[in-house]
Amino acid sequence: MLYVHMILAKDDSFVLIESISHFSSMVTTYTCSWLRRYSSQFAEEPTEKIMRKHENQAEMEKLTKIDRISNLPWDVLDTILVRLPLKDAARTSILSRKWRYKWTGLSQFILNDKCIHNYVSDKAARWREIRKIIDLVQSNHNGPIEKFKLAAYCCPNYSDLEQWISFLMEKGVKELIIREFSLVKHFKLPASVFCCPKLSHLDLYGCILKLPSLFKGFDCLKILQLSHVSILSDTLEHLIRNCPVLEKLTLLNLDHLAYVRIHNSNLTYVKIDSAFEDICLGHSPLLASVDIRMLPIDGRIISQQPEQGKVCTLIRVFGYLHGINRLSFSNQFLEFLANNDVPERLPSPFYSLLTLELKEIRFTSMKGIAASISILRSSPNLKDLLVTVHPCEDICKPVVDMMTGQCQSEFYFNQLKVVKIRGIIGTRAEWEFLKLLLAHSPVLESMTIVKFRGDRFSESFLQEVERASKHVKFINFSVKACKLFKLIHSCEQELKMISMEEPFHLEKGKAKMDEPFYCNISPICQKFGR
């Protein structure tokens, strides 16, 4: 039993043993090598003691031939086997007749591309491979199934999939994850899903979601992700309301979604990457992280017309969510938020906001920039600012004028320490934005600038800009250099894995900012013969 634990417990992993005799030979090999290593010590010991040790060794070899694994309690075997890829767990069926169908009784099943032979490329044929596994499990499984995940390149037969999901509901599944597959049309989600009281994680792809009339909610659901799901706005609102312990909500590319209304007092994380016409975050006092990317509807972004006397959309949606510590918005969503007059500061600041990410920012969009500046000025404790720019050479004079005016205003980002901006090309509006951040950030520690095209900016040019912080460090790249860095880093990781004698690394701290980006690649060339 000692040797079983040595193999199973090391690094919390499990080494698959193809047969009991294989297991015995492993232990014997280990024992013999140990004896050889310490043979010099044995030579000095008395003959009687050596004989006793040989007898003990013979006893150990005899004990290792006993099948101790098969008699382990099922919960122990299940804990071991679920840590293996399903394909490897299925290979235990060759051990003996007793082991033939043990793998079909597992509490967790993850069906991915590793479960399908590499030579099978047809999507329908790949599904038939998965169907074989499903049929075996349905025929032999007797206990509960806690987790099921489907994430494979295939084209499911929808009647098979619906039947399998119903089977999982009968087994009291807690985690149901159906990830991206080849979507021809949406399949109908079985009504039995909404009668599963233990469900804690629901991740659906490519289905039609309709709530039954008697739906009372998911009392245990903590994580909900819907991707390419067809669902009506009222249905989504009702579903979210009736998940009292829901913590994480992710909505990706939903169909037929006119508006998003989120009311949940327990929700802490929301991510939306979809098309919609309006949004309301309502009563969600615990929201800490919000990530919203607004997609076009029929190729266009819905732009609401300003209404006289109406409050700005930015205030309506986010003005009273005081606990948020991370925001991430796309430019399209910022333009949506800028409907009606955008205030310089929100009536109720984001006191808890520590990280702000602005994605696909267009410095030709007056609305998007106005909303961005308003959020920045309403975040007194902001520490990290991440900006991704959508490159555009067009000049927008109103944006430049607004930036110039903001630079002359008396306000500061008193806690801002890290700024990362990717994708700029050096337009006047972009420079005014950089100057605004540098002039109004007294504790700024680093500013990373990644230029979209051409060479990076010279260090002397950046040093000439007026700065509130004298200790700010500039990290300055071009996109071309970043791609090279990623390639080199990838090669470095590969070379580490094959234990290269001469370490490969970037030459750090040796190149001046106006010198070419360079690195030591000779070890790579030598290793690969190039």
ABEGO torsion letter per residue (X at the ends): XAAAAAAAABGGBBBBBABAAAAAAAAAAAAAAAAAAAAAAAAABBAAAAAAAAAAAAAAAAAAABBAAAABBAAAAAAAAAABBAAAAAAAAAABAAAAAAAAABABBBBBAAABBAABABAAAAAAAAAAAAAAAAAABABBBABBBBBBBBBBBAAAAAAAAAAAAAAGBABBBBBBBBBABBBBBBAAAAABAABABBBBBGBBBBBBAABAEBAABABBBBBGBBBBAAAAAAAAAABAABABBBBBGBBGBABBBBBBAABABBBBBBBBABBBAEBBAABABBBBBBBBBGGBBBBBBBBBGBBBAAAAAAAABAABABBBBBAAAAAAAABEBBBABBABBBAABABBBBBGBBAABAAAAAAAAAAAAABAABABBBBBBBBBABBBAAAAAAAAAAAABBBBBAABABBBBBGBAGBAAAAAAAAAAAAABAABABBBBBBABEBBBBAAAAAABBBABAABBBBBBBAAAAAAAAAAAAAAAAAAAAGBABBBBBBBGABBAABBBBBBAAAAAAAAGX
